[in-house]
């Protein structure tokens, strides 16, 4: 597939996906979302890729939001379809078997913040700004923002962010738990790649099952969630990677995981 709105690079088990519409601050339209879905599907099936990083082209925006010009011509049924498309793509990112890191290099507003929240880990440059400004346009968040935001920060704060359309700098975003780390802009990608390399060096089956345990457990009560954890803990003992990891530890060497 020839990419028009994205750049895909792969190196040493890490895939870097760059949203590439810098002239419109990487705004999301239907074509871009369909490309992103195709890339996510490809990376899910790529046995060489262990970690994915998503970022935006240029130095101004990660994704400044959905494309307002595109949305201005939608009728209600088309708007619902656009919302469902974004939700489907972001859910695929959230549920990928591989960890996904958002390298937030600038504005992450509206759909951009929703994309970042669909990723497992969010790293922000000092220049990043976050928010859900939809109500300024008489809209609501449509790509999962009303639901993921209240699960990442507390519900009261999520409502404040959604109701006021206020923007938050990177330091504030870190304080409220929206991002994991804030780093200088020029160090952002290297910081994310360093984290990705550390993750890629761990047992890939164990990382995948850890993600599954967290994601599924969030929608369960505690008793069911810890039962799920026990099931997955037992499952990992069937893997060659578990045997290799323990053997390497006892033999004081680096493990050679095979993703099996």
Secondary structure, DSSP 8 states (H G I E B T S, - for coil): ---SSEEEEEETTEEEEEE--GGGTT-B-HHHHHHHHHHHHHHHH-TT--EEEEEESSSSEEE--B-HHHHTT--HHHHHHHHHHHHHHHHHHHT-SSEEEEEE-SEEETHHHHHHHHSSEEEEETT-EEE--GGGGT----SSHHHHHHHHS-HHHHHHHHHH--EEEHHHHHHTTS-SEEE-GGGHHHHHHHHHHHHHTS-HHHHHHHHHHHHHHTTS-HHHHHHHHHHHHHHHTTSHHHHHHHHHHHTTS-------
